[in-house]
Amino acid sequence: MNTSDTAGRTPVTPAAHRAAVAAETARFAAALDGADLSVPVPGCPGWTLVDLVGHTGNVQRMFSGLLRRRVQEPPRSREVDWRLPADGTDARGWADWLAASAAVAADAFDGIDPDAAMWAWGVDQHARFWMRRMLFETLVHRTDAEHALGLRPVVDPVLAADGVDEFLVNLPFAGSFAPGVAQLRGDGETLRFRCTDTAGDWLVRLAPDGFGLVPRDGAGSADASVEAPAADLLLLLYGRLGSDADTVRLTGDQELPARWFAHSAF
């Protein structure tokens, strides 16, 4: 599906995704300067900051390995040489390790055509899927780290809208690690998601056998709508912001967004 037709926006390019992985990782690493790595991370219950850093860097290295091998089927093992820092309390060491993970990713990006055919768990079976997925893993966890440290995250609206699109396009295929999506069924009800500060307008239809995005023809109508600035909409979809936030506007059948957020945990 052409996501720009669905969302009323021009897609962000793989080159921009690659650059943003580096920029987001650098912001994440900068936030670690002098940080207490034992602080809890509200966006990831049960995790401390060092868990979050380790997860983010590990994901970057794992995805980079998939890209280098141009995998054509689901990998049988996730074994990677993580080269984790020996000291779990050394914020500088972990920041450097995270920066090194981004360097591993950059090297993998340089060695592959974004349009190369590859296995992916989502809809886009090309290398660019993993570049885009790596970006939003990094970006969302960067905001998790900043929230944990009492900082106010800032997310570029155009990039956030691309993240909303990436989430909604791929969620129907996420059942293996997000089992709740199996409950996102209906009788044709439609739920609209719209950015209020940049282009981005998506319509999801819940059918008896599944759910997914459908093209929007003009303004149209929906049974329920969720509207927010792009950054807040992204964090809302990822469960980092409540639907009762001041910046979020819900209209129409309130049961639909309630059902969505109850079963769409990623």
Salt bridges, closest charged atoms under 4 A:
GLU24 OE2 - ARG27 NH1 3.87
GLU24 OE1 - ARG142 NE 2.74
ASP81 OD2 - ARG83 NE 3.10
ASP96 OD1 - ARG92 NH2 3.22
ASP110 OD1 - ARG18 NH2 2.85
ASP115 OD1 - ARG128 NH1 2.62
ASP124 OD1 - HIS126 ND1 2.71
ASP124 OD2 - ARG128 NE 2.79
GLU137 OE1 - HIS55 NE2 3.39
GLU137 OE2 - ARG133 NH1 3.20
GLU137 OE1 - HIS141 NE2 3.46
ASP144 OD2 - HIS141 ND1 2.90
ASP144 OD2 - ARG240 NH2 2.77
GLU146 OE1 - ARG142 NH1 2.89
ASP162 OD1 - ARG9 NH2 2.73
ASP162 OD2 - HIS17 NE2 2.76
ASP162 OD1 - ARG132 NH2 2.91
ASP165 OD1 - ARG9 NH1 3.51
ASP165 OD2 - ARG132 NH2 2.96
GLU166 OE2 - ARG133 NE 2.68
GLU189 OE2 - ARG259 NH2 3.86
ASP201 OD2 - ARG192 NH2 2.69
ASP201 OD1 - ARG216 NE 3.00
GLU227 OE2 - ARG192 NH1 3.55
GLU227 OE1 - ARG194 NH2 3.27
GLU227 OE1 - ARG249 NH1 3.61
GLU255 OE1 - ARG259 NH2 2.83
